[in-house]
Amino acid sequence: MSYIQGFVIAVPKANKQAYIDVARKAAELFKEYGALRVVESWSETIPDGQVTDFKRAVLAQDGEAIVFSWIEWPDKQTHEAATDRMFSDARWKDMPAMPFDGKRMIWGEFEQIFDTRG
């Protein structure tokens, strides 16, 4: 089963194209490191929850969209090897600055338990 790395980020709507540009460059590197796919999603409908929701999870402010993304790795070992490579790959230093407040990003790593994709 795949290993999933997931992210939720608040991005200023004015920075949408800058985000897409950086995300595409990063996705190329993740794919080179062995990622099966990288999925980036820009918010359309984000309802307010009664206790919590996507917006509150990342302290989204007026004028910000929510990005929900994930990287699918073939397994945990490939993900860990990719993480090690990231720290030694000089191309990350040449990457444009991320167009969002990284302190409000939430992320985690997940073991896949099933997939209806077949």
Secondary structure, 3 states (H helix, E strand, C coil): CCEEEEEEEEEEHHHHHHHHHHHHHHHHHHHHCCCCEEEEEECCCCCCCCCCCHHHHCCCCCCEEEEEEEEEECCHHHHHHHHHHHHHCHHHCCCCCCCCCHHHCEEEEEECCCCCCC
